[in-house]
């Protein structure tokens, strides 16, 4: 009570129950700040119900039914679904400064006024919608501006879907490819689509998710990528699809997966779709020493090769590979050291053979075969003593990250 009396004296008794109770949270028992302040009022026989608070300017009066009506209107206006939320607020800096100065004067380590405001608004939302406040990863964030007339804005956090994809048709890039002539603006060259290719692995799945979630935009994060003329077979390549500002979050992913695969039959397929968290999109992009890829390549030589030299290919191990000429404009020019983990072959004719090769992630197979004007060492052409190219390439396995 001594601390309560000192605070009342400092503020000339012009302090609301929220602000008084907050400063007494470590010294007077109570389930909330109002209860603590009521104990003081009973003990000292004072009334703080209609006081003009010199700390918060009666800020807490703004946390009324009118505010929750604005929150409800915003939820309905956006048509959003959510299970978890967080509250943020904007409060006049002078109010925050007065609150801090009072705590400093009495050396109090207590909740700030902003934290109390956020907590109380969060409690009100929980009571009205039966949704959980979540500090780490939440579906939406309520931003409440209390500086003048209360205003409410809702930040909708992204939705992340993890899975694997297969590509069964050549000529489809992994992600949307802007037209090289107009840079995506739209021109006669691209039939005013803004795209170099009409469809992509990304778009063939994202268009369905955007429609169902009413999201603003989708972004595709793959565990590496295959060239446009390369198939992705086997169990598929891991990916994360990010949907920005999804209004609908409750999805039947098994049903959606089945429908998408039926629509895209013969082109792409998507498997094991499940929700994941934001860190996963970075995890699948990180290469570790244990990751590998398995390819099947059809190798075409410009003249007959010596069959005995094919056996030397099975001994390939360390490859020093300078950034290939074909990707030099978008990749750093450097030498990467990669390893061939396993290699086997089958002869097709005197100038053609197929090669199954298991490598560390990041090894360029086409350049391993051609030599890329000496930028890939050793290479298949050099070992066989004839010029060789990769006529056809399929990815048949991508290891889990």
PyMOL commands that set and color helices and strands:
alter all, ss='L'
color gray80, all
select helices_A, chain A and resi 2-10+17-23+33-44+59-62+65-78+93-105+113-129+201-213+253-263+279-283+307-313+325-327+365-370+380-384
alter helices_A, ss='H'
color red, helices_A
select strands_A, chain A and resi 84-90+132-133+140-145+151-156+159-167+217-222+231-244+268-276+292-301+318-322+335-349+352-360+376-377+388-398
alter strands_A, ss='S'
color yellow, strands_A
deselect
rebuild
show_as cartoon
